[in-house]
Amino acid sequence: MKNNIKGQVKAYYGGIAKKVNAETKVTCGCGSSCCGDDAAINSNLYTKDYIEGLPEEAINASLGCANPIVLANPQKGEVVLDLGSGGGIDVFISSKYVGESGKVYGLDMTDEMLELANKNKDKMEVKNVEFIKGYIEDIPLKNESVDVITSNCVINLCESKEDALKEAYRVLKNGGRLAIADVVVLKDIPEDIKKSVEMWVGCIAGALEVNEYKKILENVGFKDIEITPVNIYTKEIIEDIAKQKNLEDVYSKIDSELLDGAFAGAHVKAYKQSSWH
């Protein structure tokens, strides 16, 4: 089952990269506040100053649920690791902030996304960026080698969130920070409805309830944990996704009040130790 989940995610995002390579704008179907179609990026996730100068292909391949770079606040000379880096949008934004003395790694498991990201890197002619292949549950970097970890709507898709966050903790330096965007569950909804919606709103699949998320972060060693919802998914947003996918019949059978505000794109911040900020 685990390999099946990973395989499905890999195939899905590989397909998105192929579409972007073919110059087709794509969206993973999370409406105007999640998973990033072109309008969503400009209006909700990234202000113009963040994406200025980035290749269109990097922007079109963005599938996020919030802007993690606002939270991460990368500084000159820092080493940043972006988990599930896709077309590279968050890597390239961070590279502007860390400067020539810093370094940004983008980690992705999908060959097609890595190919797209490296094409974008060549277009931008950036020297402080490196894309590496691997899984976020098994990061191919040394212990305590990274100042900041970012990711965008990736951890929730992970089959073992604890393994992924344990690895993030391992590669962070003492005093390092986790500053990611992820989807969380804000209120209880019946399991059958949750599973039904996850099938057609891809990027909310696997989302954790806030306290459960905090518990996992604490278990692996993180301190000073803050989880702040920033993009609430209203019933109107979810209805809009159903219409886009011609699933009005499915949506009509669900109590929309249960879905209203049940999921959100959130900022998740935590530190490897509490004395450095």
C-alpha positions, 0 to 999 in steps of 0.5 A: 500500500505504501509503495502504491501511494508513493507511486500514485503521487510520483505519477501524478506530479510527473504528469504535471511536469510533462504538461508544463514542459509542453507549455500547458498551464496546469492546476491540481484542482484545489481551486483558487487557494490551493495547489496553484493555478496561474491566477491563484499564485498571483492573487493568493500565494505569491505577491509579484515581488516574490515571483518577479524574474522567475521562469513561467514554467516554474510558476505554472508548475507550482502546486502549493497551498500557501507561501512558505518563504514568507514564513522561512525568511531566508537570510544571506549565507544560509543553506535552505532545503526545499522538500518536494521542490517541483518546478523550483518556484520556492527554491528560486525565490529562496536563492534571491535571499541567501545570495551568492554566499548561501545555497538552496537545495531542491529535493524531488523524487520525480524525474520529470520535475527534476528535468523541468527544475534544471531547465528553469535553473539554466534559464535563470543562470543561478549558481547557488541552486542544486536539485537532487533526487530523493525521497523526503523520508530519506533525505540524501544530505548530511546531519545538521547541514541545513539552516532552513527547511521549506516545503509547500503542500507536500508533507500531507501527501507523505505516507509517513509524516513522522519519517519525513519530519524526523529526517527534516530534524536530522538535517537541520543544524541546531537552531535551524527552523522548519518553515513550511506550508501544508494542508491541515484539518480544522474540524471533525468531519465523518470519515466517509465524507473525508475520503470522498472529498480527498479523492477529487480534491487531491492536495488535501489528501492525508491532511492531519488535524492541527493537534495531531500535526503538533504531536508528531513534530514534538515526537521527533524533537521540534520545539516552539511549534506554531501552526497557523491556518492562512487559506481556509477552504470554504464550501464555495471553494470545494463546490467550485472544484466539484464543478471544474471536475463535473462532479456536481452530483457527488458534491450535492450528496454531501452536507456542504456545511460539514466541509465549510472551513474543514481544511486549510492551507497553513503555515507550520513553523518549528525549531530544532532548539528553542534558544536561537530566535 
